[in-house]
Amino acid sequence: MESVLKNGQVSEQQSAFAILGDMKGPRADAELEKWLDKLLAGEVAAEVRLDLLAAANRRATPAIQKKVQDYQNTRKDQPFGLYGDALVGGDAEAGRRIFQGKAEVSCLRCHKVQGVGGEVGPDLSDIGRRQKRDYLLESLIDPNKQIAKGFETLVLTLNNGKSLTGVLKSEDAHEIRLITPEGQLLVVQKEQVDEREAGKSAMPEDLTKHLTRLEIRDLVEFLAGLK
């Protein structure tokens, strides 16, 4: 285990940390403490930091938890905060499964990839060619920071007091056509509209409640590979 953690490939080190997190006893704790000290010293590769932290978080020992907290404190003022370590090291295939099948985030409901998916959000078929990883990560953890042009939401208040929200699909002199987050097309007569204003991104703001940092890292890796 010690040899793999020191000299193994990234995928081997990640697997070793997963195993180490499940091992019991003082030797395993000592090994984790040693690696946490390296983490605090900036000596752990970015691709395996989250794996080390995940392993350490399975331990309740005060010494290990203090080192984890000390590291998290160093991340607070860094770009993306605690999510900064999710930029690299992910599993693209695991990210694809999350994108296509995890109901809590429903990525395909709004985004299309290679002809499959919804039209509420931008087509992501080549997003990895068009955008860098930091943009991809920011879009997941803070979707309102930069809303993709042409996919801003519109909030309409009607004469009867009802409110409608969706992405502006098109409009003419008489009608406004919106796509709701559920993919439904709404056609609203302009004479029915009392007020219109820009809304937030159609992207859910609570993705981080449904995804671990490891899962976000996998999603970034998947999206970065779409080219």
ZIPE-V468003 format. One record per backbone hydrogen bond with DSSP energy under -0.5 kcal/mol. CO is the residue of the C=O (numbers start at 1). NH is the residue of the N-H. If there is no record, write none. Layout:
# ZIPE-V468003
co={CO:CO}
nh={NH:NH}
This chain:
# ZIPE-V468003
co={1:2:3:4:9:10:11:12:13:14:15:16:17:18:19:19:20:25:26:27:28:29:30:31:32:33:34:35:36:37:38:39:45:45:46:48:49:50:51:52:53:55:56:61:62:63:64:65:66:67:68:69:70:71:71:72:72:73:75:78:80:81:83:84:90:91:92:93:94:95:96:97:98:99:101:102:102:106:106:107:107:108:110:111:112:113:116:124:126:126:127:132:133:134:135:136:137:137:138:142:148:151:152:153:154:154:155:156:156:157:157:158:162:164:166:167:167:170:174:175:176:176:177:177:178:178:179:180:184:184:186:186:188:189:190:192:195:197:204:206:206:207:207:212:213:214:215:216:217:218:219:220:221:222:223:225:226:226}
nh={5:6:7:8:13:14:15:16:17:18:19:20:21:22:22:23:23:29:30:31:32:33:34:35:36:37:38:39:40:41:43:42:48:49:49:52:53:54:55:56:57:58:59:65:66:67:68:69:70:71:72:73:74:74:75:75:76:76:78:81:83:84:86:87:92:95:96:97:98:99:100:101:102:108:103:105:106:109:110:110:111:118:121:118:124:116:113:127:129:130:131:136:137:138:139:140:140:141:142:145:151:202:168:199:156:166:197:158:164:194:195:161:158:156:154:169:179:177:190:172:178:188:169:170:180:186:167:183:180:186:178:188:176:192:193:159:157:155:207:209:210:210:211:216:217:218:219:220:221:222:223:224:225:225:226:227:128:129}
